[in-house]
Amino acid sequence: MHTSFVIVTVLAGLAALIAAAVDVVRADWVRENMRRYGVAPWTLTPLAAIKAVGGLALLAGLASRPLAIAAAAGLVLYFLCAELTVLRARAYTDLGYPLPYLLLAAGSLALALA
């Protein structure tokens, strides 16, 4: 197992878990952004659950490469959809917010496949 894979995967997993925690706390800025993007407030809980499961699966994927690949692929899809949601809402100044999460998940996926 390469050191870069471990570092990127741990960072991606922790980032997803932190993002999930922010959704669970229902920070005002998150609720305001969701409103601006046209996303219903009730979706915060399922979206937080998806991020939390993805983050935990990435961390567990350190012991199982197929799990790491599946979790990273799922998080890549999730954060791609987040970027598309921001684009659809024409909130161009917010495009950078999901990008670090997307890049970490994509990096973890690429290293898991290598």
Secondary structure, 3 states (H helix, E strand, C coil): CCHHHHHHHHHHHHHHHHHHHHHHHCCHHHHHHHHHHCCCHHHHHHHHHHHHHHHHHHHHCCCCHHHHHHHHHHHHHHHHHHHHHHHHCCCHHHCCCCHHHHHHHHHHHHHHHC
